[in-house]
Amino acid sequence: MTVIDRIREQASRAPEQPALLVDDGQGGIRIVSAAELVGIFEVHAKRLRAEGVRPGDRCGLVARQGRGFIELALGILASDACLVPIPDDHRGVVFDAFLERAKLHHVVEEEDSGFALRTRDPAAAKAAEEAAFRALRPAYLRFTSGTTSRRKGVILGHDTLLARLAAANRALCIGPPDRVLWLLPMAHHFVVSILLYLRYGAAILLPASSLARPVLELANRGAATVVYASPSHIRLLANDVSSLGFPNLRLAISTADGLRAAVARRFAERFGFPVAQALGIIEVGLPVANLAAAATKPEALGQPLPDYAVWLRGDDGQPVSGPTSPERSGEICIRGPGMLDAYLDPWLTAAEILEPDGFRTGDQGWFDADGCLFLVGRRANRISMAGMKFFAEEVEAVLDAHPAVRASRVFAREHAHLGEIPVAEVVPADPARPPDPRALTAFCRERLPAYKIPRELRVVDEIARTSSGKLRRGAAEAD
């Protein structure tokens, strides 16, 4: 049994149920029924098999955001190949390097009339690793750039996909009545999202634009019940000044990066509905979501979903005991269903990755008295100044709250006497009126201990981000 089998079953039970609702950019919606979607991806799968795609082959996908991406991705899965999404910012030598590192057997490229298939010889694949890879019944392989620019191919088999979707939906309760407004890049978000919605019979609303007004217009025409977005999308929607709302909304999820409490409050005030953070991890799935306390604790990641165990690991390797706090935190570790099956590069099996601690996220967090998990920052973003440890994210949250700042990035610089000192880059909200560094320092002084205040503040035009929208770490330190 595979997720494709489940999508076929949904279509056989309700063939006319809408699967995709596509904004045509002119005020109309093109409806793709469940039966029509299955028919399209079955045609793609038949052609892929006829042109030499074998079960377990790694099949890269280059496609535009939207309907075509979904149809081709499902076609690859229906052919029993392993889907490998390729982000649209991968061009030239970056694209070529990706093909080699992912050891792709084929590349599917979307065209106006369908797709082109290019077959390759992945000479770098080792025979033993190739056999172990195929034994996993691989369905999905994604390389993550993340905030550290490390890339490891995360492998998910068919059984893993189904277990992960079932665990997530026990909490999300997605079903045929739902219409999900989709705003995230599909090359980075596809499993506990697009596949989940289609597997459980929901319809997906696909906007023609990411601007707030057309998105809200589509949400109203399509009766959106669920919003799944990044914090930047949440901010854009919250800042909209039209009279449009979300009259049918039952669930708003923010993922991919940390949601600022001020943005969450603006969204709730604007639409009369709280937005819940969710911790999505490609190696794990959706283990934590703020479904119970979004209105009262918008900055919390929330409580672990029922199928997951989440614990905090101290620097000594032992669980952090007793009450925790931002000053007494631990590395977030997770156990549960649907965990990754292996990494492709370098080859590592699940047993090597998950024992003995479960999945170590690299994120530092703490639990409050109600069992809500809060994120402090990435362990890699920890700054140690004269023995005092803190996280870049703590300082960024303060800087971002200043009305003259659109975005910020904080990093450590080596210091001969203090070990490390915090340095900050800020992007002005209004480029014509950049913030005064002295005013920013005073603003920080009112909200942070002295050792956390940046010792240098630079005003920059832009801050580099990964293709999934997270701050790119490491570039500033190399300047």
Steps between C-alpha positions, in 0.01 A plus 500: 500500500628848409374856533417486129276199568323703770449792262357260241261361765384852589431570133306175454277586798434861394612550138341845465648632825726801420869422545656821365340844477726704274477880485494597132620853580182655355256448784413141416592157635594194296379192688695176464295213643651208687428267208650744250815539709544124523448468125768760432766354726429146376575618145826655621593180684429282197724716282780504759500121522490469121804727472710294739424621853529201735372449856736668744670723241578847634298736285564874533215742435537851362158666485328830560310555820141391445286236340772366268735432791236296682398298194858415402605420858207259534588350161853427620367338818242301300779364281659360820801728457643710781396865476786750540374862486753749365460861628452758229802702615730214393650608170827462313780343702275478808251293301774276359648446845157407635454236229830341598451510874144363477630229264194548281402239243256734324390864489140594418463858377158658466406636158189679381387185319598257778854408593841403367690205646878490512667176609842504665760252618564559872853366488572613855252256652667213690352157433442413868343836580286482186365160602430624855329809358263296282427261786339792688225527234599866465229750416644842582849646519567858596822687548476778754714811496373613840667784687836329510528429124560131573329271254402143576253305292211407731342174380139409579359163396136432412421349840667795673289747301174333598598479868603865502178618337285296737678639807464860382136468404397357834558857620417709190182308409517589130211353298278542192323813632832686518636741243862581572647833389853416383779760510827316565758390238416145392863402448547541877159407639319204349460206738311605815315748281416432135512120535312513830219716360450281193530175697218611733276645228543875551518755216802726452458867406786614274530882472637667187678758719648509850383858565249539781204637302480233226569229758212620717273530196573139408450391861154652493402364158631157591368498861841426656477314832875455560795735444847343486769766465832645611536790747567736207167404344326539837649849530387600150146381568489669841606833345225494236264797539207373292171380645566142387520234768498125544133422565547120483835469678542224761880463509793733426849348512833684483811296432848512338635763742430661837178701529537828688235557765424848362426357155276231649309764697450715189365200309260413784380861525460532124310173442360414841680167497831389658786363298677191634870432464605152397841335514551332163822300448572309180671222698208468744175641364269714714572404864389821674219750428346778705141388447384555860665828604536702179282780635674536837859397414554587133879480530490136622567208269229322696462155647634178350246316286363181661722260304828677583732513800698824527775547758782744574862383491756680715860567402592193707283278281244444776136620506459845653322431829268724697344828384643651182517857376674707231805503729471128577429338165611190310533366149162386367501125430209310347379141469191383314352352180601602150860586577744506211627169366853616414722780373634460147810721530680384699319165517364451853219268605222594740655286774825696475313831509233438762686301765521559788332841523233496230537778246720782628361816340783740579234737641513613861168517682315496831158394635271717709283370784221412255727283285529751217831491317682827427794547267804688627721465193726277298790351695719611208382858559603503865732787595734471799619834637723490806338171602143632454311296237204625299349459155505723194123453463437667839669819384341488154154486658570828680651673196213386278253658743643848432270686257795615287626142444360263237736211572818423691775242531725458802823300507811452711837655436813377671642732766847475653381551858127419506501190280213614278297818461160546330489694172179589316388584149167679457290571194309830534123505470541818296828508302476879478498524881734236640496449878756679713733237651509694826120491519503125432758447772284696745197296392690178569630629832143537625415140406817294530778436752813696419697197375237427230508848346676502159841661517472601135192582292513510120222632278478284184273494195410132532575188701564174319246224548483135408265394221246398768500852648716454810786732587821375343752462777875509451526750214533802729780348705704448184473861386 
